[in-house]
Amino acid sequence: MLFYDKPKKVFLHNDLLAYESEENDKQLIYHFKTGYVTALGEYSSNYDNEMDKAYIIYNGEDVISVHRSILRIVD
């Protein structure tokens, strides 16, 4: 896992939403809207027997990790 000394600006191609289970009234856990977010770091992991990269992103409220394919690095 690598945390950047200076966060990177990235563009998120899709809205990302997560909800609690029905037992917890389906409350919204997080909502990342399509647009610019901040990449705080990255890590590599095995996905289907291939090494691939995921980014740790921040939208001003929440932090999640996402596969690199749904982001475009701006700087």
Secondary structure as GFF3:
##gff-version 3
##sequence-region A 1 75
A	DSSP	beta_strand	2	12	.	.	.	ID=ss1
A	DSSP	beta_strand	16	19	.	.	.	ID=ss2
A	DSSP	three_ten_helix	22	24	.	.	.	ID=ss3
A	DSSP	beta_strand	28	32	.	.	.	ID=ss4
A	DSSP	beta_strand	35	47	.	.	.	ID=ss5
A	DSSP	beta_strand	50	58	.	.	.	ID=ss6
A	DSSP	beta_strand	63	67	.	.	.	ID=ss7
A	DSSP	three_ten_helix	68	70	.	.	.	ID=ss8
A	DSSP	beta_strand	71	73	.	.	.	ID=ss9
###
